[in-house]
């Protein structure tokens, strides 16, 4: 039996995605309410006995990834902390016992069959392969150990390059060196697009009882979840929605996915929206067709980041954002990570609010017209 090593790299997210905090680890980003990006990557290979997978990151996000791994009590995936410099990675590959090596980033969510992946690889032992899933190219590469070492050694002048090993590999070495693209069956739930992130999360609300969902989620049975329940107060109303653990609902939620530890205060209405972890939505606010990215700073988790009587989005719209028409379209509105929205603010359809935006930015401009964006400064 051939042996495979699968290196999963914490590369972070593409700088082209608006609303994400710089350097936030992709592995720990939430998806489908209770899950993280890393869960999907690990679930793909958990029943593949000939595969050993390793997580590669730096000191900045190592502890966050280790914490996420603890949710898989039977998982023994090591977290490898590599300093800058491609030679140390080459040394590790030289000492490998695996016949074949896969390299992937943690910044996308794909569902795939590892048996198909490994069979395609073993049929092409003399090539460096890039994979696509349902004709969509993804950041998954594979090669025999010998071929991979040959490729890595063909770039001798990288010692002075200050980029991370992940950036060097995926943006430079592998991207310019692969021989062919091999298409494999599967499904992509997220790859660098906010409208896709919104739609693929909202997909869960209508499909949680489907055979397709059940076939995917059975791979997650080994995860150990928090036992914090969601709390629906007497005045809270839930209609065709999913509420994740630790959330407290005093308002009205319809056709929406509410992630962990969200607080929706009395009189607030959330409709056709995705509200991610730790957001605090003030009383009598209204949110339509919106993607509210997570609050991750301790300050943001403990305070009300979306004020009272705030109006975000629109019930019916197809407008695109003027600054990010490929990222934010179809009438959705996006609020970035740890953004603060003051009381009585109106943010119309197709708008974008930057990550870490402080209260005073919108207090001075309480209405953001449809399709417009607001940034922390003049730069995006």
N, C-alpha and C positions, 0 to 999 in steps of 0.2 A: 504493500500500500504506500502510495506517495504521501509525503507530509507537506503541509502548507503552513506558512506563517503569514498572518494578516496584520499589517501595521496600520493602525488608525491614528491619523495625525490631527492634533488640535491646531488648526490653522486660523481659527476665527472665521468671521464672515467677510464676504466681499465688501470692499469699501463703496461699492455702487449701491448697496442697500440702504436707503434712508431710514432713520429712526432707531438704528441699533447703536448701542454704546460701543465705542472703540475698545478693542481688546477683550470684550466679553466673550467667554469661551462658548463655542458652538455646542460642545458636548452637554452643557448645562441648560441650554435654551429649552423652554417648555413647548409641548405639542400635545394636542388632544387632551388637554386638561390635566391629567395625572401623570403624563409621561414626559421624557426628555429626549433630545436628539440621540443621545448615547444609547438609550434603550432600544431604538430601532436598529442601530448598527449591531449591537450585541445580539439582539433577537434573531437577526438573519443567520447567525453562525452557531447558535447555542447547541444545535443538534448535529453538528458536523465534527465527528470525533477526530478526524485527521487534521483538523485546523486548530492552530494555536494563535490567539490574537493578542496584540500588545498595543497599548496606548502610548503615544509619543506626544509630549508636551514640554513646557518649560516651567520654571518655578512659579511663575505668575499665576497659572491656572491649575497647577498640579493638585493642590488641596481641594479645589472645587470638584475636579474630576474624580478624585479618590472618594469624596463624599457621595457623589452620584453612583459610583460603583458599589457602595455599601448597600444600596437598595437591592442588589442581586446577591443574596447571601451565599449561593453556591458558586459564585463566579470567582475565579482566581486570576483574572487578567492583570498582569503587572502594569504599573504606570512607569514609563521610562522618561526620566528627565534628561534631556540632551541639551548641552550648551551649543552655542553657535559654532559652526564649523562642520562641513560635510564629511571630513575625514573620520570623525568619531562614529558617524553613522555607517560609513564604509567598513570600519573596523568591526562593527557589530554584525553586519551582514556576512563578513568573512568568517566569523565564528559561528554562524548559524548552522543548524543541522537540517533545516528544511530543504526540500527539493525545489519548491516553488514559493514565491513570495508575492503577496498582493499588497498594494499600498492604496489607501483611501483617506479622504478627509472626513471630518465629522460634521461638516457644514451643510449636508444635504440629507434628506430622508428618502431612502429607497427601500422597496421590498423586493427581494430576489431569492432565488433558490440556490443555495451554495453548491449543491451537487452539479448544477448546470455550469456554474462559474468554474468549478474545479475541473470538470470534464473538458470544457473549452480550452482551459489553460494547458492541460496535459497533452492535448492534441496539437499544440503549437509550441513545443519546447524551445524553439530557436528564435522566438520573436518576443519583443516587448509589446504587449497588447494594451490598448485603451478600450474600455468597455462603454457601451451605450445600453440603455434600458428602454425598450420600446422605441427605438431610433433616436432617443435623446442622449447625447454624450454626457457622461458623468465622470467625476474625478475618482475613478477606480482603474488602477493599472495592475498588470500582472506579468511576471516573467519567471523563468527559471533563475535560481540563485546565480548561476554562471553568467547568464545574459545580463541580469541586473548589475552585477559587479562590473562587467565590461562597459556598460553604459555609464555608470557612475565614475569609473576611472577615465573615461574619455573627456571629462571636464576637469582638467588639472589645475586651473587657475582660479578656483573658487575660494581659496583660503582667506582672501582679503574681502570677500563679499559679506556685508553686515546683515543680510537678510537671515531669517530663521531657516532651519533646515527644511521645514514644511514649505515655506515660500520658494526656496531654491528648487526643491523637488518638483512641486506641482506647477509653478509658474515658469520654470525655466528648463530644468533637465528633462523631466518626463514629457512635458508638453511639446518639446522640440525633438524628441527622440523615438517616440513610439512608431512601430512598424505598420500596424493595421488597427482599425476599430472593429471589435466584435460585438454584435448586438445580441443581447440575451433577454428573455422574457422577464417581466416584472412590472413594478409600478413606482413612479416617482411622486412623492407627496409634497416635497419642497426642494426647490433649487434656485435660490437667489432672487426670489420675486415676492413682493408683499401681497399682491393680489392673489397669487397662488396660495400663500400662507393663509390668507383670509378664507378663501374658498375651500381649501382642503381641511381646515379646521371645522368650518361650518358643515362640511360634508358629513361629519360624524353625527350631527344632530338628526339628520334624516336617515342615517344608515346604521345606527347602532344595533339594530335588530337584524341586520342583513347577514347572509351567509358570507359575503365578502369580508365584512368587518370581523366576524367570528373566526374566519380562517387566519386573519392577521393577528388578532389579539391573543389567540391561544399560545402564541410564542412568548407572551409576556407573563405567563403564569408564575414564574419563579420570582418575580419582583415582590419585594416587601414594601407595602405602602404604609403611610402614616394612618393611624386609626382615628384621626380627627374627623368628625362628621361635619357635613354641611348643616347649617341651621337656617330653617325657614321660619321667620317670625310670624305671628298671627296676621299681620298686615301684608306679609309677603305673598306674591302670586307667581307661580311658575307654570308656563304653558309651552309645551313642546321644546323643552330646553334641557341641558345637562349642567348640573351644578357640582363642582368638584369639592373635595374635602377641605374643611377649614373655612369655607366661605359662609358669610352671613347675609341673608337676603331679607330686607325689610320692604323692598319695592316690588316692581312688576318686571318679570323677565319673560320674553317670548322669542322662540325660534333662535336661541342664542346658546353659546358655550361659555360658561363661566369657569375660569381656571381656579387653582388653589388659592385660598386665603384672600379672596376678594370680599369687599364689604360694599353692599349696595343699600344706601340709606332710604328711609321712609319717603314715599312719594316719587322716587326715581323710577324711570322706565328705560329698559334696555331691550332693543328689538333688532333682530337680524344682525347680531354683533358678536364679536369675539373679545372678551375682556380677560386679559392674561393676569398672571399671578400678582397678588398684593396690591392691586388697584383699590382705591377708596373713592367711591362715587357719592357725591353729596346729595342731600335731600332735594327732591323735586327736579333733579336733572333729567334730561332726555337724551338718549343715545340711539341713533338709527344707523344701520349699515356701516358699522365702524370696526376697525381693528385697533384695539387699545393694547399696546405692547407692555411687557411686564415692568413693574417697579422692582428694582434689585438693590438699591442702596438702603442702608438701615434707616436713614432719614425718611426716604420715600415710603418705606414699609409702615412706619409708625404714624405718619401724618395723612391728612386727607388731601390727595393730589388732584382730584377733580372736584371743584367746589360746588356750592349750592346753585340751583337754578341755571345750570349750564346746559346749553343745547348743542349737541354734536351730531353732524350728519343730516341726512334728509331722507324722508320715507321713499321718495321716488326720484331718482336721478341717474344719469348715465355719464356725468361729466368726468373728465380726466384731470389729473393734477397738471398744472402748467410746467412745473419744474421736473416732475418725474412721471411723464405720461405712460411709460412702459411699466412702471412699478405700481402706480396708483391709478386705477381706471375703473370704469363701470359704476361710478358714483360712490365708491367707498371712501371713507375718511380714515386717516391714520394718525394716531397719537403715539409719539416715540417713547422710548424707555425713560422712566423717571421724569417725564414732563409734568409740569404743574399748570393747571387750568384754574384761574380765579373765578369767584362767584359771578354769575350773570353773564358769562362769556358765551358768544355764539360762534361756532365753528361750522361753516357750511359744508355741503357735499364736495368730495374730491379734494379736500384740504389736507395739508400735511403739517404736523407740529413736531418740531425737532426734539431729539432726545435731550434730557437735562434742561429743557427750557424752564427758566424760573418764572414765578408768578407775575413779576412786574412787567415782563415782556408783553403779555396779553392784557394786563390791567391797563396799559397805556393804549392798547388797540383791542377793545373788547369784542369786535366783530371781524372775523376772518372770512372774506368773501369766497364764494365757491371756486374751487380749483387753485386757490392761492396757498402759499406756504409761509411759515414763519420759522426763522432760524435764530440761533443764539447770537450770531453776528452776521456780517455781510457775506461770509463764506458759507458754503453748504456743508 
